[in-house]
Amino acid sequence: MRLESPSHDKAAVDRCGAEIVRRLEAIGGRVTCVPQRERGDHVRAEFGHTDRQILLLGHFDTVWPVGQLERMPLAMRDGRLHGPGIFDMKTGIALGMLAARALTATATETETADCSRLVMLWTTDEEIGSETSRELIETEARRSDAVLVLEPSLPGGALKTSRKGCGGYKVTVRGVAAHAGIEPQKGASAVQELAHQILRLNALQDVERGISVNVTQVTAGRAANVIPDEARAIVDVRATDAAGATAVEAAFRQLTPVDPRTTIEAVGGFDRPPLERTAAVAGLFERARRVAAELGIHLADGATGGGSDGNFTAALGVPTLDGLGAIGEGAHALHEHVIVEALPDRAALIAGLVESL
């Protein structure tokens, strides 16, 4: 936890990765690193030798810069361990290792021969879009009977059986510059046109369908006395299902200017497909619920608007269950923490689910 690993700092991420490799090897994992030029090297470990495979998936990059630990030190308060990246999602990696240790220690010789190979894939760019890891994730998912994502849980420990698909657009409007005081009528304001388009984009929001479209950044203008000839907006888009994502993408393709002297360009799209609560996902959750019940734990499930690498695996049709990591609060926030007393039960749930598969 003390090895900080912001996504854009390869050296720092690789220092964290080296420690993860050391610990995986110490518990019997066969570890390989997948080198990256600009991002941290991804880490893959496997346990067992059979053809069938179960994938534990997660990431060890974080949103916090190097030095955040000085401002936000690891601290135990009221049964909660606080620190940057501890909830999202380094504790999930620790839980996966603890579950693997428990399975190895308790397996009989017959069980070891019959059980599926357990593969862990810990990636380094999930927080910034998984550009270098997506192909690797999808390759491992296609080999797997199930994918268990050790991202943090929903409040109270509920698992995630639905995640919105996520994406974004850069909308650029180009107009005609003119002097704002002498001859403004000769200009075509890109800002005014962008304002019209923002109202249109806001109208795409459909809470009941799970569609969210939000303009999050706007830039424009060269000088205070010039009618702006260019304006840009960054738009965050999310949808609960593939149909919603398709509808949003169609709307962006059909943007047309109100002022015919201006032009509109929209570049982008969904880079994470939705994780939908399919029959395969629901069936995997039901299996987890039964395992939890045997441990005396009530297990619920729910949805979230954020995406994860589980979105990629579920979109392939591979049974995927997300949110199996730590119970706590404060992902990406100063109060980020995990509840320590819940960790043994969480590791037992992961181990029991793997064993049942």
C-alpha positions as CSV (number, residue, x, y, z in Angstrom):
1,M,0.0,0.0,0.0
2,R,3.0,2.3,0.5
3,L,4.1,1.9,-3.1
4,E,2.3,4.6,-4.9
5,S,1.3,3.9,-8.4
6,P,-0.4,6.7,-10.4
7,S,-1.4,5.5,-13.9
8,H,0.9,7.9,-15.8
9,D,4.0,7.3,-13.8
10,K,5.6,4.1,-15.3
11,A,8.5,4.0,-12.9
12,A,6.3,4.2,-9.8
13,V,3.8,1.7,-11.2
14,D,6.6,-0.8,-12.0
15,R,8.0,-0.5,-8.5
16,C,4.6,-1.5,-7.2
17,G,4.3,-4.3,-9.7
18,A,7.7,-5.7,-8.7
19,E,6.4,-6.1,-5.1
20,I,3.2,-7.8,-6.4
21,V,5.3,-10.2,-8.4
22,R,7.5,-11.0,-5.4
23,R,4.4,-11.8,-3.3
24,L,2.7,-13.8,-6.0
25,E,5.8,-15.9,-6.4
26,A,6.0,-16.4,-2.7
27,I,2.6,-18.1,-2.6
28,G,3.4,-20.4,-5.5
29,G,2.2,-18.4,-8.5
30,R,3.9,-18.8,-11.9
31,V,4.3,-15.1,-12.8
32,T,4.9,-13.3,-16.1
33,C,5.1,-9.6,-16.8
34,V,3.7,-8.1,-20.0
35,P,6.1,-5.2,-20.8
36,Q,4.7,-1.8,-21.8
37,R,6.6,1.2,-23.2
38,E,4.8,4.1,-21.5
39,R,2.5,2.4,-19.0
40,G,3.4,0.1,-16.2
41,D,4.0,-3.6,-17.0
42,H,0.9,-5.8,-16.5
43,V,1.3,-8.7,-14.2
44,R,-0.2,-12.2,-14.8
45,A,0.0,-15.1,-12.4
46,E,-1.4,-18.6,-12.6
47,F,-2.0,-21.4,-10.2
48,G,-2.8,-25.0,-11.2
49,H,-2.3,-26.8,-14.6
50,T,-5.6,-27.8,-16.0
51,D,-7.1,-26.6,-19.3
52,R,-10.1,-24.9,-17.7
53,Q,-9.5,-21.4,-16.3
54,I,-11.0,-18.9,-13.9
55,L,-9.8,-15.4,-14.1
56,L,-9.4,-13.0,-11.2
57,L,-9.2,-9.5,-12.7
58,G,-8.1,-6.1,-11.3
59,H,-5.6,-3.2,-11.5
60,F,-3.0,-1.6,-9.4
61,D,-2.8,1.8,-11.0
62,T,-4.5,4.6,-9.0
63,V,-5.7,8.1,-9.5
64,W,-3.4,9.5,-6.8
65,P,0.0,11.2,-7.6
66,V,3.3,10.2,-6.0
67,G,3.5,12.2,-2.7
68,Q,-0.2,11.8,-1.8
69,L,0.8,9.3,0.9
70,E,2.4,12.2,2.8
71,R,-0.9,14.1,2.7
72,M,-3.1,11.0,3.2
73,P,-1.0,8.5,5.2
74,L,-2.0,4.9,5.9
75,A,-3.8,5.1,9.2
76,M,-6.1,2.8,11.2
77,R,-9.1,4.6,12.7
78,D,-12.1,3.0,14.2
79,G,-11.5,-0.3,12.4
80,R,-11.0,1.4,9.1
81,L,-7.7,1.4,7.2
82,H,-7.3,4.7,5.3
83,G,-4.9,5.4,2.4
84,P,-4.7,6.3,-1.3
85,G,-5.7,3.5,-3.5
86,I,-6.5,1.1,-0.7
87,F,-10.2,0.8,-1.6
88,D,-9.7,1.2,-5.4
89,M,-8.3,-1.3,-5.5
90,K,-5.1,-2.6,-4.0
91,T,-6.9,-4.4,-1.2
92,G,-8.7,-6.4,-3.9
93,I,-5.4,-7.7,-5.1
94,A,-4.5,-8.7,-1.5
95,L,-7.8,-10.5,-1.1
96,G,-7.2,-12.4,-4.3
97,M,-3.8,-13.6,-3.0
98,L,-5.2,-14.6,0.3
99,A,-8.0,-16.6,-1.4
100,A,-5.4,-18.3,-3.6
101,R,-3.3,-19.2,-0.5
102,A,-6.3,-20.6,1.3
103,L,-7.3,-22.8,-1.7
104,T,-3.7,-24.1,-2.1
105,A,-3.4,-24.8,1.6
106,T,-6.7,-26.7,1.9
107,A,-6.8,-28.6,-1.4
108,T,-6.4,-32.4,-1.4
109,E,-4.3,-34.1,-4.1
110,T,-7.4,-35.1,-6.0
111,E,-8.9,-31.6,-5.8
112,T,-5.7,-30.1,-7.1
113,A,-5.7,-32.4,-10.1
114,D,-9.3,-31.7,-10.9
115,C,-9.7,-27.9,-10.2
116,S,-9.6,-25.2,-12.8
117,R,-6.4,-23.2,-13.3
118,L,-6.7,-19.9,-11.4
119,V,-5.3,-16.9,-13.3
120,M,-4.8,-13.5,-11.9
121,L,-4.4,-10.5,-14.2
122,W,-3.4,-7.2,-12.6
123,T,-3.2,-4.4,-15.0
124,T,-1.8,-0.9,-14.9
125,D,-4.0,1.5,-16.9
126,E,-7.6,0.8,-15.9
127,E,-8.0,4.3,-14.4
128,I,-7.2,5.9,-17.7
129,G,-9.2,3.7,-20.1
130,S,-7.3,0.4,-20.3
131,E,-5.8,1.2,-23.7
132,T,-2.8,-1.1,-23.4
133,S,-4.5,-3.8,-21.4
134,R,-7.9,-4.3,-23.1
135,E,-6.6,-6.9,-25.7
136,L,-4.8,-8.8,-23.0
137,I,-8.0,-8.8,-20.8
138,E,-10.2,-10.0,-23.6
139,T,-7.8,-12.8,-24.5
140,E,-7.7,-14.1,-21.0
141,A,-11.5,-13.8,-20.7
142,R,-12.1,-15.9,-23.8
143,R,-10.1,-18.7,-22.2
144,S,-12.1,-18.5,-18.9
145,D,-15.2,-20.1,-17.6
146,A,-15.8,-17.1,-15.4
147,V,-14.3,-13.7,-14.6
148,L,-14.3,-12.5,-11.0
149,V,-13.5,-8.8,-10.8
150,L,-11.9,-7.7,-7.5
151,E,-12.9,-4.0,-7.8
152,P,-14.4,-2.6,-4.5
153,S,-17.9,-3.5,-3.5
154,L,-21.0,-1.4,-3.4
155,P,-21.9,0.1,0.0
156,G,-22.4,-2.7,2.6
157,G,-20.6,-5.3,0.5
158,A,-23.1,-5.7,-2.4
159,L,-21.6,-7.1,-5.6
160,K,-21.9,-5.3,-9.0
161,T,-24.0,-7.1,-11.6
162,S,-24.6,-4.1,-13.8
163,R,-22.3,-1.3,-14.9
164,K,-23.0,1.5,-17.3
165,G,-21.0,1.6,-20.5
166,C,-18.7,4.6,-20.6
167,G,-17.3,6.9,-23.2
168,G,-16.8,10.5,-24.3
169,Y,-16.9,12.9,-27.1
170,K,-15.0,16.0,-28.1
171,V,-17.4,18.4,-29.9
172,T,-15.7,21.1,-31.9
173,V,-17.7,24.0,-33.5
174,R,-16.1,26.3,-36.0
175,G,-17.5,29.7,-36.9
176,V,-16.3,33.0,-38.4
177,A,-14.2,35.5,-36.5
178,A,-15.0,39.2,-36.5
179,H,-14.5,42.3,-34.4
180,A,-16.9,42.2,-31.5
181,G,-17.5,45.9,-31.5
182,I,-17.1,47.2,-35.1
183,E,-18.8,44.5,-37.2
184,P,-20.1,41.6,-35.0
185,Q,-22.7,40.8,-37.7
186,K,-20.0,39.5,-40.0
187,G,-19.0,36.9,-37.4
188,A,-20.6,33.5,-36.7
189,S,-20.1,32.8,-33.0
190,A,-18.8,29.3,-32.3
191,V,-19.7,29.9,-28.7
192,Q,-23.3,30.7,-29.4
193,E,-23.6,27.6,-31.7
194,L,-22.0,25.4,-29.1
195,A,-24.6,26.7,-26.6
196,H,-27.4,25.5,-28.9
197,Q,-25.7,22.1,-29.2
198,I,-25.2,21.8,-25.4
199,L,-29.0,22.2,-25.0
200,R,-29.5,19.5,-27.6
201,L,-27.1,17.2,-25.8
202,N,-28.7,17.8,-22.4
203,A,-32.0,16.6,-23.9
204,L,-30.4,13.2,-24.6
205,Q,-30.3,12.6,-20.8
206,D,-32.8,9.8,-19.9
207,V,-32.5,8.8,-16.3
208,E,-35.2,6.1,-16.6
209,R,-33.3,4.4,-19.4
210,G,-30.0,4.8,-17.6
211,I,-28.6,7.2,-20.2
212,S,-26.4,10.1,-19.0
213,V,-24.9,12.8,-21.2
214,N,-23.0,15.6,-19.5
215,V,-20.9,18.4,-20.9
216,T,-18.0,18.5,-18.4
217,Q,-15.5,21.0,-20.0
218,V,-15.9,23.9,-22.4
219,T,-13.2,26.1,-24.0
220,A,-13.4,28.9,-26.5
221,G,-12.2,32.3,-27.6
222,R,-8.9,34.0,-28.6
223,A,-9.5,37.5,-27.2
224,A,-12.2,39.4,-25.4
225,N,-13.0,41.6,-28.4
226,V,-13.2,38.8,-31.0
227,I,-16.3,36.9,-32.1
228,P,-15.0,33.3,-31.4
229,D,-14.4,31.2,-34.4
230,E,-13.9,28.0,-32.5
231,A,-15.4,26.4,-29.4
232,R,-14.9,22.9,-27.9
233,A,-16.8,20.8,-25.4
234,I,-15.9,17.5,-23.7
235,V,-18.9,15.3,-23.1
236,D,-19.1,12.3,-20.8
237,V,-21.6,9.7,-22.0
238,R,-22.9,6.6,-20.2
239,A,-25.6,4.0,-20.9
240,T,-26.9,1.0,-19.0
241,D,-27.3,-1.2,-22.1
242,A,-26.1,-1.6,-25.7
243,A,-29.3,-0.2,-27.1
244,G,-28.9,3.0,-25.1
245,A,-25.2,3.3,-26.2
246,T,-26.2,2.9,-29.8
247,A,-28.9,5.6,-29.5
248,V,-26.4,8.1,-28.0
249,E,-23.8,7.4,-30.7
250,A,-26.4,8.0,-33.4
251,A,-27.5,11.3,-31.8
252,F,-23.9,12.6,-31.9
253,R,-23.5,11.6,-35.6
254,Q,-26.7,13.6,-36.4
255,L,-25.7,16.9,-34.8
256,T,-26.3,19.7,-37.3
257,P,-25.7,23.5,-36.8
258,V,-28.4,26.0,-36.1
259,D,-26.3,28.7,-37.7
260,P,-25.5,27.5,-41.3
261,R,-22.3,29.5,-41.2
262,T,-20.9,27.1,-38.6
263,T,-19.7,23.5,-38.7
264,I,-19.8,20.8,-36.1
265,E,-17.4,17.9,-35.6
266,A,-18.0,15.2,-32.9
267,V,-15.2,12.7,-32.3
268,G,-15.4,9.9,-29.8
269,G,-17.7,7.1,-28.7
270,F,-18.1,4.4,-26.0
271,D,-14.8,2.9,-25.0
272,R,-16.3,0.6,-22.5
273,P,-19.4,-1.4,-23.4
274,P,-22.1,-1.8,-20.7
275,L,-21.9,-4.7,-18.2
276,E,-25.5,-5.9,-18.4
277,R,-27.2,-8.2,-15.9
278,T,-27.6,-11.1,-18.3
279,A,-28.6,-14.6,-17.4
280,A,-25.0,-15.6,-17.2
281,V,-24.1,-12.7,-14.8
282,A,-27.2,-13.4,-12.7
283,G,-26.4,-17.1,-12.5
284,L,-22.8,-16.3,-11.3
285,F,-24.2,-14.0,-8.7
286,E,-26.6,-16.6,-7.5
287,R,-23.7,-19.0,-7.1
288,A,-21.9,-16.4,-5.0
289,R,-25.0,-15.7,-3.0
290,R,-25.2,-19.4,-2.0
291,V,-21.5,-19.5,-1.1
292,A,-22.0,-16.4,1.1
293,A,-25.0,-18.0,2.8
294,E,-22.9,-21.0,3.7
295,L,-20.5,-18.5,5.4
296,G,-23.3,-16.9,7.2
297,I,-23.2,-13.7,5.1
298,H,-26.1,-12.0,3.4
299,L,-25.0,-11.0,-0.1
300,A,-26.8,-8.5,-2.2
301,D,-26.2,-7.1,-5.7
302,G,-26.7,-3.8,-7.5
303,A,-25.7,-1.4,-10.3
304,T,-23.3,1.4,-10.6
305,G,-22.6,4.2,-13.1
306,G,-18.9,3.7,-13.2
307,G,-17.1,1.3,-15.5
308,S,-14.4,-1.3,-15.0
309,D,-12.5,-3.9,-17.0
310,G,-15.4,-6.3,-16.2
311,N,-17.3,-4.4,-18.8
312,F,-15.0,-5.8,-21.5
313,T,-15.3,-9.4,-20.3
314,A,-19.1,-9.3,-19.8
315,A,-19.6,-7.9,-23.3
316,L,-17.8,-11.0,-24.7
317,G,-20.5,-13.2,-23.1
318,V,-18.2,-14.6,-20.4
319,P,-20.0,-14.8,-17.0
320,T,-18.6,-11.9,-15.1
321,L,-19.1,-10.8,-11.5
322,D,-17.8,-7.5,-10.3
323,G,-17.3,-5.8,-6.9
324,L,-15.8,-8.8,-5.1
325,G,-13.1,-6.7,-3.6
326,A,-12.9,-4.7,-0.4
327,I,-15.8,-3.3,1.6
328,G,-15.3,0.4,2.4
329,E,-15.8,3.8,1.0
330,G,-14.2,6.8,-0.7
331,A,-12.9,5.6,-4.1
332,H,-10.9,8.6,-5.5
333,A,-11.7,10.6,-2.4
334,L,-9.7,11.8,0.6
335,H,-11.6,9.6,3.0
336,E,-10.8,6.4,1.0
337,H,-10.7,3.4,3.4
338,V,-11.5,-0.3,3.8
339,I,-13.2,-2.0,6.7
340,V,-10.6,-4.3,8.2
341,E,-12.8,-6.8,10.0
342,A,-14.6,-7.6,6.8
343,L,-11.5,-8.7,4.9
344,P,-11.3,-12.4,6.1
345,D,-14.9,-13.0,5.1
346,R,-14.4,-11.4,1.8
347,A,-11.4,-13.6,1.0
348,A,-13.4,-16.6,2.1
349,L,-16.2,-15.6,-0.3
350,I,-13.7,-15.3,-3.2
351,A,-12.1,-18.7,-2.3
352,G,-15.4,-20.4,-1.9
353,L,-16.7,-19.0,-5.2
354,V,-13.6,-20.2,-7.0
355,E,-13.8,-23.6,-5.4
356,S,-17.5,-23.9,-6.4
357,L,-16.7,-23.1,-10.0
